């Protein structure tokens, strides 16, 4: 049996999770509990001019980071709260 989510459930789920296409500053603002995760990954983006317009994927690529692992860790931090 396939469990299908309604459109409202899909939208709510997407709003709750961090994705690689989100601007970095939006992540800090909405989820301040992610700051230590960024620091643990070597991304010290707070106060960086580029964080105001770069997506998470762009920032990770610029620093040679594993975007999949970073997104997983950021979402884990949000879920803990």
PDB file of N, CA, C and O in Angstrom:
ATOM      1  N   UNK A   1       0.833  -1.175   0.000  1.00  0.00           N
ATOM      2  CA  UNK A   1       0.000   0.000   0.000  1.00  0.00           C
ATOM      3  C   UNK A   1       0.884   1.247   0.000  1.00  0.00           C
ATOM      4  O   UNK A   1       1.782   1.376   0.831  1.00  0.00           O
ATOM      5  N   UNK A   2       0.632   2.137  -0.909  1.00  0.00           N
ATOM      6  CA  UNK A   2       1.418   3.355  -1.039  1.00  0.00           C
ATOM      7  C   UNK A   2       0.779   4.461  -0.221  1.00  0.00           C
ATOM      8  O   UNK A   2      -0.422   4.711  -0.327  1.00  0.00           O
ATOM      9  N   UNK A   3       1.590   5.124   0.598  1.00  0.00           N
ATOM     10  CA  UNK A   3       1.110   6.226   1.418  1.00  0.00           C
ATOM     11  C   UNK A   3       1.413   7.526   0.692  1.00  0.00           C
ATOM     12  O   UNK A   3       2.573   7.921   0.573  1.00  0.00           O
ATOM     13  N   UNK A   4       0.370   8.194   0.204  1.00  0.00           N
ATOM     14  CA  UNK A   4       0.552   9.446  -0.520  1.00  0.00           C
ATOM     15  C   UNK A   4       0.247  10.615   0.396  1.00  0.00           C
ATOM     16  O   UNK A   4      -0.766  10.628   1.095  1.00  0.00           O
ATOM     17  N   UNK A   5       1.150  11.607   0.382  1.00  0.00           N
ATOM     18  CA  UNK A   5       0.922  12.804   1.184  1.00  0.00           C
ATOM     19  C   UNK A   5       0.076  13.786   0.387  1.00  0.00           C
ATOM     20  O   UNK A   5       0.165  13.850  -0.839  1.00  0.00           O
ATOM     21  N   UNK A   6      -0.736  14.540   1.092  1.00  0.00           N
ATOM     22  CA  UNK A   6      -1.509  15.587   0.438  1.00  0.00           C
ATOM     23  C   UNK A   6      -0.566  16.712   0.043  1.00  0.00           C
ATOM     24  O   UNK A   6       0.567  16.766   0.520  1.00  0.00           O
ATOM     25  N   UNK A   7      -1.018  17.607  -0.821  1.00  0.00           N
ATOM     26  CA  UNK A   7      -0.204  18.751  -1.238  1.00  0.00           C
ATOM     27  C   UNK A   7       0.175  19.620  -0.046  1.00  0.00           C
ATOM     28  O   UNK A   7       1.304  20.109   0.009  1.00  0.00           O
ATOM     29  N   UNK A   8      -0.725  19.827   0.908  1.00  0.00           N
ATOM     30  CA  UNK A   8      -0.427  20.633   2.092  1.00  0.00           C
ATOM     31  C   UNK A   8       0.685  20.010   2.920  1.00  0.00           C
ATOM     32  O   UNK A   8       1.552  20.723   3.426  1.00  0.00           O
ATOM     33  N   UNK A   9       0.674  18.693   3.065  1.00  0.00           N
ATOM     34  CA  UNK A   9       1.725  18.016   3.821  1.00  0.00           C
ATOM     35  C   UNK A   9       3.075  18.173   3.134  1.00  0.00           C
ATOM     36  O   UNK A   9       4.086  18.375   3.806  1.00  0.00           O
ATOM     37  N   UNK A  10       3.108  18.084   1.809  1.00  0.00           N
ATOM     38  CA  UNK A  10       4.353  18.246   1.064  1.00  0.00           C
ATOM     39  C   UNK A  10       4.896  19.656   1.246  1.00  0.00           C
ATOM     40  O   UNK A  10       6.094  19.835   1.460  1.00  0.00           O
ATOM     41  N   UNK A  11       4.046  20.637   1.165  1.00  0.00           N
ATOM     42  CA  UNK A  11       4.474  22.021   1.333  1.00  0.00           C
ATOM     43  C   UNK A  11       5.012  22.237   2.734  1.00  0.00           C
ATOM     44  O   UNK A  11       6.079  22.829   2.900  1.00  0.00           O
ATOM     45  N   UNK A  12       4.298  21.771   3.743  1.00  0.00           N
ATOM     46  CA  UNK A  12       4.755  21.935   5.124  1.00  0.00           C
ATOM     47  C   UNK A  12       6.098  21.250   5.340  1.00  0.00           C
ATOM     48  O   UNK A  12       6.977  21.807   5.998  1.00  0.00           O
ATOM     49  N   UNK A  13       6.264  20.063   4.800  1.00  0.00           N
ATOM     50  CA  UNK A  13       7.522  19.341   4.964  1.00  0.00           C
ATOM     51  C   UNK A  13       8.661  20.112   4.317  1.00  0.00           C
ATOM     52  O   UNK A  13       9.748  20.196   4.888  1.00  0.00           O
ATOM     53  N   UNK A  14       8.434  20.673   3.143  1.00  0.00           N
ATOM     54  CA  UNK A  14       9.490  21.406   2.462  1.00  0.00           C
ATOM     55  C   UNK A  14       9.894  22.653   3.253  1.00  0.00           C
ATOM     56  O   UNK A  14      11.074  23.000   3.296  1.00  0.00           O
ATOM     57  N   UNK A  15       8.942  23.316   3.869  1.00  0.00           N
ATOM     58  CA  UNK A  15       9.243  24.510   4.650  1.00  0.00           C
ATOM     59  C   UNK A  15      10.094  24.183   5.873  1.00  0.00           C
ATOM     60  O   UNK A  15      10.840  25.034   6.357  1.00  0.00           O
ATOM     61  N   UNK A  16       9.987  22.971   6.366  1.00  0.00           N
ATOM     62  CA  UNK A  16      10.679  22.606   7.593  1.00  0.00           C
ATOM     63  C   UNK A  16      12.115  22.154   7.361  1.00  0.00           C
ATOM     64  O   UNK A  16      12.899  22.080   8.307  1.00  0.00           O
ATOM     65  N   UNK A  17      12.463  21.857   6.135  1.00  0.00           N
ATOM     66  CA  UNK A  17      13.780  21.289   5.868  1.00  0.00           C
ATOM     67  C   UNK A  17      14.679  22.256   5.116  1.00  0.00           C
ATOM     68  O   UNK A  17      14.220  23.089   4.335  1.00  0.00           O
ATOM     69  N   UNK A  18      15.936  22.123   5.368  1.00  0.00           N
ATOM     70  CA  UNK A  18      16.949  22.905   4.670  1.00  0.00           C
ATOM     71  C   UNK A  18      17.296  22.176   3.380  1.00  0.00           C
ATOM     72  O   UNK A  18      17.485  20.960   3.367  1.00  0.00           O
ATOM     73  N   UNK A  19      17.374  22.941   2.299  1.00  0.00           N
ATOM     74  CA  UNK A  19      17.743  22.374   1.004  1.00  0.00           C
ATOM     75  C   UNK A  19      18.974  23.087   0.474  1.00  0.00           C
ATOM     76  O   UNK A  19      19.315  24.179   0.927  1.00  0.00           O
ATOM     77  N   UNK A  20      19.633  22.465  -0.481  1.00  0.00           N
ATOM     78  CA  UNK A  20      20.871  23.021  -1.014  1.00  0.00           C
ATOM     79  C   UNK A  20      20.662  24.312  -1.792  1.00  0.00           C
ATOM     80  O   UNK A  20      21.621  25.050  -2.022  1.00  0.00           O
ATOM     81  N   UNK A  21      19.429  24.602  -2.201  1.00  0.00           N
ATOM     82  CA  UNK A  21      19.175  25.816  -2.976  1.00  0.00           C
ATOM     83  C   UNK A  21      18.746  27.010  -2.122  1.00  0.00           C
ATOM     84  O   UNK A  21      18.395  28.059  -2.661  1.00  0.00           O
ATOM     85  N   UNK A  22      18.771  26.858  -0.797  1.00  0.00           N
ATOM     86  CA  UNK A  22      18.413  27.961   0.102  1.00  0.00           C
ATOM     87  C   UNK A  22      19.582  28.927   0.263  1.00  0.00           C
ATOM     88  O   UNK A  22      20.728  28.488   0.359  1.00  0.00           O
ATOM     89  N   UNK A  23      19.315  30.241   0.295  1.00  0.00           N
ATOM     90  CA  UNK A  23      20.381  31.196   0.585  1.00  0.00           C
ATOM     91  C   UNK A  23      20.935  30.964   1.999  1.00  0.00           C
ATOM     92  O   UNK A  23      20.183  30.684   2.933  1.00  0.00           O
ATOM     93  N   UNK A  24      22.230  31.080   2.137  1.00  0.00           N
ATOM     94  CA  UNK A  24      22.883  30.795   3.416  1.00  0.00           C
ATOM     95  C   UNK A  24      22.344  31.676   4.540  1.00  0.00           C
ATOM     96  O   UNK A  24      22.053  31.178   5.628  1.00  0.00           O
ATOM     97  N   UNK A  25      22.207  32.969   4.292  1.00  0.00           N
ATOM     98  CA  UNK A  25      21.682  33.856   5.339  1.00  0.00           C
ATOM     99  C   UNK A  25      20.278  33.475   5.778  1.00  0.00           C
ATOM    100  O   UNK A  25      19.929  33.635   6.948  1.00  0.00           O
ATOM    101  N   UNK A  26      19.472  32.973   4.856  1.00  0.00           N
ATOM    102  CA  UNK A  26      18.119  32.532   5.213  1.00  0.00           C
ATOM    103  C   UNK A  26      18.172  31.371   6.197  1.00  0.00           C
ATOM    104  O   UNK A  26      17.333  31.270   7.093  1.00  0.00           O
ATOM    105  N   UNK A  27      19.147  30.507   6.032  1.00  0.00           N
ATOM    106  CA  UNK A  27      19.297  29.364   6.940  1.00  0.00           C
ATOM    107  C   UNK A  27      19.662  29.849   8.334  1.00  0.00           C
ATOM    108  O   UNK A  27      19.062  29.417   9.318  1.00  0.00           O
ATOM    109  N   UNK A  28      20.651  30.755   8.427  1.00  0.00           N
ATOM    110  CA  UNK A  28      21.046  31.302   9.736  1.00  0.00           C
ATOM    111  C   UNK A  28      19.868  31.987  10.422  1.00  0.00           C
ATOM    112  O   UNK A  28      19.641  31.814  11.620  1.00  0.00           O
ATOM    113  N   UNK A  29      19.140  32.752   9.655  1.00  0.00           N
ATOM    114  CA  UNK A  29      18.037  33.526  10.217  1.00  0.00           C
ATOM    115  C   UNK A  29      16.913  32.629  10.710  1.00  0.00           C
ATOM    116  O   UNK A  29      16.403  32.810  11.815  1.00  0.00           O
ATOM    117  N   UNK A  30      16.535  31.669   9.893  1.00  0.00           N
ATOM    118  CA  UNK A  30      15.410  30.791  10.242  1.00  0.00           C
ATOM    119  C   UNK A  30      15.802  29.708  11.238  1.00  0.00           C
ATOM    120  O   UNK A  30      14.992  29.309  12.074  1.00  0.00           O
ATOM    121  N   UNK A  31      17.031  29.235  11.151  1.00  0.00           N
ATOM    122  CA  UNK A  31      17.490  28.119  11.982  1.00  0.00           C
ATOM    123  C   UNK A  31      18.826  28.455  12.655  1.00  0.00           C
ATOM    124  O   UNK A  31      19.860  27.931  12.240  1.00  0.00           O
ATOM    125  N   UNK A  32      18.833  29.302  13.667  1.00  0.00           N
ATOM    126  CA  UNK A  32      20.105  29.676  14.311  1.00  0.00           C
ATOM    127  C   UNK A  32      20.847  28.488  14.930  1.00  0.00           C
ATOM    128  O   UNK A  32      22.057  28.554  15.148  1.00  0.00           O
ATOM    129  N   UNK A  33      20.131  27.420  15.206  1.00  0.00           N
ATOM    130  CA  UNK A  33      20.772  26.230  15.774  1.00  0.00           C
ATOM    131  C   UNK A  33      21.716  25.551  14.778  1.00  0.00           C
ATOM    132  O   UNK A  33      22.435  24.625  15.151  1.00  0.00           O
ATOM    133  N   UNK A  34      21.723  25.996  13.521  1.00  0.00           N
ATOM    134  CA  UNK A  34      22.615  25.403  12.523  1.00  0.00           C
ATOM    135  C   UNK A  34      24.011  26.027  12.520  1.00  0.00           C
ATOM    136  O   UNK A  34      24.922  25.488  11.891  1.00  0.00           O
ATOM    137  N   UNK A  35      24.191  27.146  13.208  1.00  0.00           N
ATOM    138  CA  UNK A  35      25.489  27.841  13.196  1.00  0.00           C
ATOM    139  C   UNK A  35      26.633  26.900  13.590  1.00  0.00           C
ATOM    140  O   UNK A  35      27.647  26.876  12.892  1.00  0.00           O
ATOM    141  N   UNK A  36      26.520  26.124  14.673  1.00  0.00           N
ATOM    142  CA  UNK A  36      27.628  25.209  15.007  1.00  0.00           C
ATOM    143  C   UNK A  36      27.908  24.174  13.919  1.00  0.00           C
ATOM    144  O   UNK A  36      29.050  23.749  13.749  1.00  0.00           O
ATOM    145  N   UNK A  37      26.889  23.772  13.195  1.00  0.00           N
ATOM    146  CA  UNK A  37      27.087  22.796  12.113  1.00  0.00           C
ATOM    147  C   UNK A  37      27.947  23.421  11.008  1.00  0.00           C
ATOM    148  O   UNK A  37      28.880  22.797  10.502  1.00  0.00           O
ATOM    149  N   UNK A  38      27.618  24.654  10.647  1.00  0.00           N
ATOM    150  CA  UNK A  38      28.444  25.345   9.655  1.00  0.00           C
ATOM    151  C   UNK A  38      29.891  25.426  10.132  1.00  0.00           C
ATOM    152  O   UNK A  38      30.817  25.170   9.362  1.00  0.00           O
ATOM    153  N   UNK A  39      30.083  25.775  11.382  1.00  0.00           N
ATOM    154  CA  UNK A  39      31.431  25.897  11.930  1.00  0.00           C
ATOM    155  C   UNK A  39      32.156  24.557  11.954  1.00  0.00           C
ATOM    156  O   UNK A  39      33.346  24.487  11.645  1.00  0.00           O
ATOM    157  N   UNK A  40      31.440  23.490  12.321  1.00  0.00           N
ATOM    158  CA  UNK A  40      32.041  22.159  12.335  1.00  0.00           C
ATOM    159  C   UNK A  40      32.503  21.725  10.943  1.00  0.00           C
ATOM    160  O   UNK A  40      33.469  20.974  10.806  1.00  0.00           O
ATOM    161  N   UNK A  41      31.809  22.200   9.925  1.00  0.00           N
ATOM    162  CA  UNK A  41      32.167  21.862   8.546  1.00  0.00           C
ATOM    163  C   UNK A  41      33.222  22.810   7.974  1.00  0.00           C
ATOM    164  O   UNK A  41      33.640  22.660   6.826  1.00  0.00           O
ATOM    165  N   UNK A  42      33.647  23.778   8.775  1.00  0.00           N
ATOM    166  CA  UNK A  42      34.654  24.721   8.317  1.00  0.00           C
ATOM    167  C   UNK A  42      34.095  25.885   7.517  1.00  0.00           C
ATOM    168  O   UNK A  42      34.844  26.608   6.861  1.00  0.00           O
ATOM    169  N   UNK A  43      32.796  26.065   7.570  1.00  0.00           N
ATOM    170  CA  UNK A  43      32.153  27.188   6.875  1.00  0.00           C
ATOM    171  C   UNK A  43      31.827  28.267   7.903  1.00  0.00           C
ATOM    172  O   UNK A  43      30.905  28.116   8.705  1.00  0.00           O
ATOM    173  N   UNK A  44      32.570  29.322   7.871  1.00  0.00           N
ATOM    174  CA  UNK A  44      32.368  30.423   8.811  1.00  0.00           C
ATOM    175  C   UNK A  44      31.689  31.567   8.070  1.00  0.00           C
ATOM    176  O   UNK A  44      32.265  32.634   7.860  1.00  0.00           O
ATOM    177  N   UNK A  45      30.444  31.306   7.682  1.00  0.00           N
ATOM    178  CA  UNK A  45      29.706  32.183   6.780  1.00  0.00           C
ATOM    179  C   UNK A  45      29.043  33.377   7.456  1.00  0.00           C
ATOM    180  O   UNK A  45      28.687  34.343   6.782  1.00  0.00           O
ATOM    181  N   UNK A  46      28.873  33.331   8.751  1.00  0.00           N
ATOM    182  CA  UNK A  46      28.197  34.432   9.429  1.00  0.00           C
ATOM    183  C   UNK A  46      29.031  35.695   9.245  1.00  0.00           C
ATOM    184  O   UNK A  46      30.226  35.712   9.542  1.00  0.00           O
ATOM    185  N   UNK A  47      28.397  36.738   8.756  1.00  0.00           N
ATOM    186  CA  UNK A  47      29.078  37.997   8.516  1.00  0.00           C
ATOM    187  C   UNK A  47      29.767  38.076   7.168  1.00  0.00           C
ATOM    188  O   UNK A  47      30.268  39.137   6.793  1.00  0.00           O
ATOM    189  N   UNK A  48      29.802  36.987   6.443  1.00  0.00           N
ATOM    190  CA  UNK A  48      30.413  36.985   5.111  1.00  0.00           C
ATOM    191  C   UNK A  48      29.448  37.619   4.119  1.00  0.00           C
ATOM    192  O   UNK A  48      28.264  37.281   4.087  1.00  0.00           O
ATOM    193  N   UNK A  49      29.961  38.536   3.315  1.00  0.00           N
ATOM    194  CA  UNK A  49      29.128  39.218   2.329  1.00  0.00           C
ATOM    195  C   UNK A  49      28.454  38.230   1.383  1.00  0.00           C
ATOM    196  O   UNK A  49      27.283  38.402   1.044  1.00  0.00           O
ATOM    197  N   UNK A  50      29.172  37.207   0.956  1.00  0.00           N
ATOM    198  CA  UNK A  50      28.633  36.247  -0.005  1.00  0.00           C
ATOM    199  C   UNK A  50      27.441  35.470   0.545  1.00  0.00           C
ATOM    200  O   UNK A  50      26.594  35.012  -0.223  1.00  0.00           O
ATOM    201  N   UNK A  51      27.368  35.318   1.861  1.00  0.00           N
ATOM    202  CA  UNK A  51      26.264  34.564   2.462  1.00  0.00           C
ATOM    203  C   UNK A  51      24.917  35.222   2.207  1.00  0.00           C
ATOM    204  O   UNK A  51      23.878  34.573   2.329  1.00  0.00           O
ATOM    205  N   UNK A  52      24.921  36.499   1.856  1.00  0.00           N
ATOM    206  CA  UNK A  52      23.662  37.196   1.608  1.00  0.00           C
ATOM    207  C   UNK A  52      23.064  36.846   0.248  1.00  0.00           C
ATOM    208  O   UNK A  52      21.875  37.071   0.022  1.00  0.00           O
ATOM    209  N   UNK A  53      23.868  36.302  -0.655  1.00  0.00           N
ATOM    210  CA  UNK A  53      23.327  35.965  -1.977  1.00  0.00           C
ATOM    211  C   UNK A  53      23.666  34.545  -2.444  1.00  0.00           C
ATOM    212  O   UNK A  53      23.059  34.053  -3.395  1.00  0.00           O
ATOM    213  N   UNK A  54      24.607  33.896  -1.805  1.00  0.00           N
ATOM    214  CA  UNK A  54      24.971  32.533  -2.208  1.00  0.00           C
ATOM    215  C   UNK A  54      24.011  31.508  -1.639  1.00  0.00           C
ATOM    216  O   UNK A  54      23.521  31.646  -0.519  1.00  0.00           O
ATOM    217  N   UNK A  55      23.750  30.476  -2.428  1.00  0.00           N
ATOM    218  CA  UNK A  55      22.985  29.352  -1.912  1.00  0.00           C
ATOM    219  C   UNK A  55      23.920  28.442  -1.129  1.00  0.00           C
ATOM    220  O   UNK A  55      25.142  28.557  -1.224  1.00  0.00           O
ATOM    221  N   UNK A  56      23.341  27.551  -0.369  1.00  0.00           N
ATOM    222  CA  UNK A  56      24.133  26.586   0.388  1.00  0.00           C
ATOM    223  C   UNK A  56      25.019  25.774  -0.552  1.00  0.00           C
ATOM    224  O   UNK A  56      26.187  25.524  -0.254  1.00  0.00           O
ATOM    225  N   UNK A  57      24.469  25.374  -1.663  1.00  0.00           N
ATOM    226  CA  UNK A  57      25.231  24.584  -2.631  1.00  0.00           C
ATOM    227  C   UNK A  57      26.419  25.375  -3.186  1.00  0.00           C
ATOM    228  O   UNK A  57      27.511  24.826  -3.329  1.00  0.00           O
ATOM    229  N   UNK A  58      26.216  26.647  -3.496  1.00  0.00           N
ATOM    230  CA  UNK A  58      27.304  27.473  -4.018  1.00  0.00           C
ATOM    231  C   UNK A  58      28.400  27.666  -2.967  1.00  0.00           C
ATOM    232  O   UNK A  58      29.588  27.575  -3.277  1.00  0.00           O
ATOM    233  N   UNK A  59      27.996  27.930  -1.734  1.00  0.00           N
ATOM    234  CA  UNK A  59      28.969  28.105  -0.664  1.00  0.00           C
ATOM    235  C   UNK A  59      29.768  26.851  -0.403  1.00  0.00           C
ATOM    236  O   UNK A  59      30.983  26.905  -0.218  1.00  0.00           O
ATOM    237  N   UNK A  60      29.083  25.718  -0.389  1.00  0.00           N
ATOM    238  CA  UNK A  60      29.769  24.446  -0.161  1.00  0.00           C
ATOM    239  C   UNK A  60      30.745  24.144  -1.302  1.00  0.00           C
ATOM    240  O   UNK A  60      31.860  23.679  -1.067  1.00  0.00           O
ATOM    241  N   UNK A  61      30.319  24.407  -2.521  1.00  0.00           N
ATOM    242  CA  UNK A  61      31.177  24.152  -3.679  1.00  0.00           C
ATOM    243  C   UNK A  61      32.416  25.052  -3.645  1.00  0.00           C
ATOM    244  O   UNK A  61      33.519  24.611  -3.968  1.00  0.00           O
ATOM    245  N   UNK A  62      32.229  26.303  -3.256  1.00  0.00           N
ATOM    246  CA  UNK A  62      33.348  27.245  -3.192  1.00  0.00           C
ATOM    247  C   UNK A  62      34.403  26.821  -2.176  1.00  0.00           C
ATOM    248  O   UNK A  62      35.576  27.173  -2.300  1.00  0.00           O
ATOM    249  N   UNK A  63      33.972  26.059  -1.168  1.00  0.00           N
ATOM    250  CA  UNK A  63      34.896  25.620  -0.120  1.00  0.00           C
ATOM    251  C   UNK A  63      35.219  24.130  -0.207  1.00  0.00           C
ATOM    252  O   UNK A  63      35.854  23.577   0.691  1.00  0.00           O
ATOM    253  N   UNK A  64      34.781  23.478  -1.292  1.00  0.00           N
ATOM    254  CA  UNK A  64      35.090  22.068  -1.502  1.00  0.00           C
ATOM    255  C   UNK A  64      34.417  21.132  -0.514  1.00  0.00           C
ATOM    256  O   UNK A  64      34.967  20.087  -0.168  1.00  0.00           O
ATOM    257  N   UNK A  65      33.227  21.505  -0.061  1.00  0.00           N
ATOM    258  CA  UNK A  65      32.497  20.709   0.929  1.00  0.00           C
ATOM    259  C   UNK A  65      31.573  19.690   0.264  1.00  0.00           C
ATOM    260  O   UNK A  65      31.145  19.873  -0.876  1.00  0.00           O
ATOM    261  N   UNK A  66      31.276  18.626   0.984  1.00  0.00           N
ATOM    262  CA  UNK A  66      30.317  17.614   0.555  1.00  0.00           C
ATOM    263  C   UNK A  66      28.917  18.154   0.854  1.00  0.00           C
ATOM    264  O   UNK A  66      28.492  18.158   2.009  1.00  0.00           O
ATOM    265  N   UNK A  67      28.204  18.604  -0.168  1.00  0.00           N
ATOM    266  CA  UNK A  67      26.905  19.246   0.020  1.00  0.00           C
ATOM    267  C   UNK A  67      25.882  18.282   0.614  1.00  0.00           C
ATOM    268  O   UNK A  67      25.062  18.687   1.438  1.00  0.00           O
ATOM    269  N   UNK A  68      25.917  17.039   0.217  1.00  0.00           N
ATOM    270  CA  UNK A  68      24.948  16.071   0.739  1.00  0.00           C
ATOM    271  C   UNK A  68      25.111  15.909   2.256  1.00  0.00           C
ATOM    272  O   UNK A  68      24.126  15.943   2.994  1.00  0.00           O
ATOM    273  N   UNK A  69      26.332  15.736   2.710  1.00  0.00           N
ATOM    274  CA  UNK A  69      26.603  15.570   4.145  1.00  0.00           C
ATOM    275  C   UNK A  69      26.241  16.841   4.906  1.00  0.00           C
ATOM    276  O   UNK A  69      25.673  16.770   5.996  1.00  0.00           O
ATOM    277  N   UNK A  70      26.562  17.999   4.344  1.00  0.00           N
ATOM    278  CA  UNK A  70      26.251  19.262   4.992  1.00  0.00           C
ATOM    279  C   UNK A  70      24.739  19.426   5.160  1.00  0.00           C
ATOM    280  O   UNK A  70      24.276  19.800   6.238  1.00  0.00           O
ATOM    281  N   UNK A  71      23.978  19.154   4.121  1.00  0.00           N
ATOM    282  CA  UNK A  71      22.517  19.270   4.200  1.00  0.00           C
ATOM    283  C   UNK A  71      21.964  18.295   5.235  1.00  0.00           C
ATOM    284  O   UNK A  71      21.072  18.650   6.005  1.00  0.00           O
ATOM    285  N   UNK A  72      22.479  17.081   5.259  1.00  0.00           N
ATOM    286  CA  UNK A  72      22.035  16.088   6.249  1.00  0.00           C
ATOM    287  C   UNK A  72      22.298  16.579   7.673  1.00  0.00           C
ATOM    288  O   UNK A  72      21.425  16.494   8.537  1.00  0.00           O
ATOM    289  N   UNK A  73      23.495  17.090   7.907  1.00  0.00           N
ATOM    290  CA  UNK A  73      23.862  17.552   9.248  1.00  0.00           C
ATOM    291  C   UNK A  73      23.049  18.780   9.666  1.00  0.00           C
ATOM    292  O   UNK A  73      22.645  18.889  10.824  1.00  0.00           O
ATOM    293  N   UNK A  74      22.809  19.696   8.739  1.00  0.00           N
ATOM    294  CA  UNK A  74      22.005  20.878   9.058  1.00  0.00           C
ATOM    295  C   UNK A  74      20.577  20.480   9.399  1.00  0.00           C
ATOM    296  O   UNK A  74      19.999  21.003  10.352  1.00  0.00           O
ATOM    297  N   UNK A  75      20.004  19.560   8.633  1.00  0.00           N
ATOM    298  CA  UNK A  75      18.643  19.100   8.931  1.00  0.00           C
ATOM    299  C   UNK A  75      18.575  18.340  10.244  1.00  0.00           C
ATOM    300  O   UNK A  75      17.572  18.427  10.953  1.00  0.00           O
ATOM    301  N   UNK A  76      19.608  17.605  10.578  1.00  0.00           N
ATOM    302  CA  UNK A  76      19.638  16.898  11.862  1.00  0.00           C
ATOM    303  C   UNK A  76      19.629  17.895  13.018  1.00  0.00           C
ATOM    304  O   UNK A  76      18.972  17.661  14.033  1.00  0.00           O
ATOM    305  N   UNK A  77      20.349  18.997  12.873  1.00  0.00           N
ATOM    306  CA  UNK A  77      20.381  20.022  13.917  1.00  0.00           C
ATOM    307  C   UNK A  77      19.004  20.662  14.096  1.00  0.00           C
ATOM    308  O   UNK A  77      18.590  20.954  15.218  1.00  0.00           O
ATOM    309  N   UNK A  78      18.309  20.874  12.999  1.00  0.00           N
ATOM    310  CA  UNK A  78      16.970  21.471  13.060  1.00  0.00           C
ATOM    311  C   UNK A  78      15.989  20.501  13.720  1.00  0.00           C
ATOM    312  O   UNK A  78      15.133  20.918  14.501  1.00  0.00           O
ATOM    313  N   UNK A  79      16.111  19.230  13.411  1.00  0.00           N
ATOM    314  CA  UNK A  79      15.204  18.231  13.990  1.00  0.00           C
ATOM    315  C   UNK A  79      15.405  18.067  15.489  1.00  0.00           C
ATOM    316  O   UNK A  79      14.457  17.746  16.206  1.00  0.00           O
ATOM    317  N   UNK A  80      16.634  18.283  15.979  1.00  0.00           N
ATOM    318  CA  UNK A  80      16.930  18.144  17.417  1.00  0.00           C
ATOM    319  C   UNK A  80      16.212  19.204  18.247  1.00  0.00           C
ATOM    320  O   UNK A  80      15.858  18.969  19.402  1.00  0.00           O
ATOM    321  N   UNK A  81      16.003  20.367  17.648  1.00  0.00           N
ATOM    322  CA  UNK A  81      15.416  21.486  18.386  1.00  0.00           C
ATOM    323  C   UNK A  81      13.997  21.250  18.736  1.00  0.00           C
ATOM    324  O   UNK A  81      13.365  22.103  19.359  1.00  0.00           O
TER     325      UNK A  81
END
